[in-house]
Amino acid sequence: MTADLAQFTSLKLKAEGHVTYGDNNRGRILGRGNVGTEDSTTIEHVLYVEGLQRSLLSISQLCDKGYNVNFEANTCTISNETSRKVLYKNVWL
């Protein structure tokens, strides 16, 4: 889920209820769509949530869809199980 409209390659706006955060605050779901870039695989059924401060990604859902997710000291890499192509790589300090 994300609140960043720029992330979506397609988006269907439709009020779908709320998500509840760990602190029991709620965010309104305003739509659902696909995110990605021309260089990466599309992630489908991403929620557009009002006021979300950070984009959230479900690792278990990615693994269920056939992606490999690898965490190392300062890096997270998401790759396609069949082609082993790196779809996303984030380095943080």
Contacts in CASP RR format, 6 or more apart in sequence:
PFRMAT RR
TARGET T0000
AUTHOR 0000-0000-0000
METHOD contacts of the structure
MODEL  1
MTADLAQFTSLKLKAEGHVTYGDNNRGRILGRGNVGTEDSTTIEHVLYVE
GLQRSLLSISQLCDKGYNVNFEANTCTISNETSRKVLYKNVWL
1 19 0 8 1.000
1 46 0 8 1.000
1 47 0 8 1.000
1 48 0 8 1.000
1 49 0 8 1.000
1 52 0 8 1.000
1 55 0 8 1.000
1 56 0 8 1.000
2 8 0 8 1.000
2 35 0 8 1.000
2 46 0 8 1.000
2 47 0 8 1.000
2 48 0 8 1.000
2 49 0 8 1.000
2 52 0 8 1.000
2 55 0 8 1.000
2 56 0 8 1.000
3 48 0 8 1.000
3 49 0 8 1.000
3 50 0 8 1.000
3 51 0 8 1.000
3 52 0 8 1.000
3 53 0 8 1.000
3 55 0 8 1.000
4 55 0 8 1.000
5 11 0 8 1.000
5 48 0 8 1.000
7 35 0 8 1.000
7 36 0 8 1.000
7 46 0 8 1.000
7 55 0 8 1.000
8 33 0 8 1.000
8 34 0 8 1.000
8 35 0 8 1.000
8 46 0 8 1.000
8 48 0 8 1.000
9 34 0 8 1.000
9 35 0 8 1.000
9 36 0 8 1.000
9 37 0 8 1.000
9 42 0 8 1.000
10 33 0 8 1.000
10 34 0 8 1.000
11 31 0 8 1.000
11 32 0 8 1.000
11 33 0 8 1.000
11 34 0 8 1.000
11 48 0 8 1.000
12 31 0 8 1.000
12 32 0 8 1.000
12 33 0 8 1.000
13 30 0 8 1.000
13 31 0 8 1.000
13 48 0 8 1.000
14 30 0 8 1.000
14 31 0 8 1.000
14 32 0 8 1.000
15 28 0 8 1.000
15 29 0 8 1.000
15 30 0 8 1.000
15 31 0 8 1.000
16 29 0 8 1.000
16 30 0 8 1.000
16 31 0 8 1.000
16 32 0 8 1.000
16 47 0 8 1.000
17 28 0 8 1.000
17 29 0 8 1.000
18 26 0 8 1.000
18 27 0 8 1.000
18 28 0 8 1.000
18 29 0 8 1.000
19 26 0 8 1.000
19 27 0 8 1.000
19 29 0 8 1.000
19 47 0 8 1.000
19 49 0 8 1.000
20 26 0 8 1.000
20 27 0 8 1.000
21 27 0 8 1.000
27 49 0 8 1.000
27 50 0 8 1.000
27 51 0 8 1.000
27 52 0 8 1.000
28 49 0 8 1.000
28 50 0 8 1.000
29 47 0 8 1.000
29 48 0 8 1.000
29 49 0 8 1.000
29 50 0 8 1.000
30 48 0 8 1.000
30 49 0 8 1.000
30 50 0 8 1.000
31 47 0 8 1.000
31 48 0 8 1.000
32 45 0 8 1.000
32 46 0 8 1.000
32 47 0 8 1.000
32 48 0 8 1.000
33 44 0 8 1.000
33 45 0 8 1.000
33 46 0 8 1.000
33 48 0 8 1.000
34 42 0 8 1.000
34 43 0 8 1.000
34 44 0 8 1.000
34 45 0 8 1.000
34 46 0 8 1.000
35 42 0 8 1.000
35 43 0 8 1.000
35 46 0 8 1.000
36 42 0 8 1.000
36 43 0 8 1.000
40 87 0 8 1.000
40 88 0 8 1.000
41 80 0 8 1.000
41 87 0 8 1.000
43 57 0 8 1.000
43 62 0 8 1.000
59 69 0 8 1.000
62 69 0 8 1.000
62 78 0 8 1.000
63 69 0 8 1.000
66 80 0 8 1.000
66 81 0 8 1.000
67 78 0 8 1.000
67 79 0 8 1.000
67 80 0 8 1.000
67 81 0 8 1.000
67 87 0 8 1.000
68 78 0 8 1.000
68 79 0 8 1.000
68 80 0 8 1.000
68 81 0 8 1.000
69 76 0 8 1.000
69 77 0 8 1.000
69 78 0 8 1.000
70 76 0 8 1.000
70 77 0 8 1.000
70 78 0 8 1.000
70 79 0 8 1.000
74 91 0 8 1.000
74 92 0 8 1.000
74 93 0 8 1.000
75 89 0 8 1.000
75 90 0 8 1.000
75 91 0 8 1.000
75 92 0 8 1.000
76 88 0 8 1.000
76 89 0 8 1.000
76 90 0 8 1.000
77 86 0 8 1.000
77 88 0 8 1.000
77 89 0 8 1.000
78 86 0 8 1.000
78 87 0 8 1.000
78 88 0 8 1.000
78 89 0 8 1.000
79 85 0 8 1.000
79 86 0 8 1.000
79 87 0 8 1.000
80 87 0 8 1.000
END
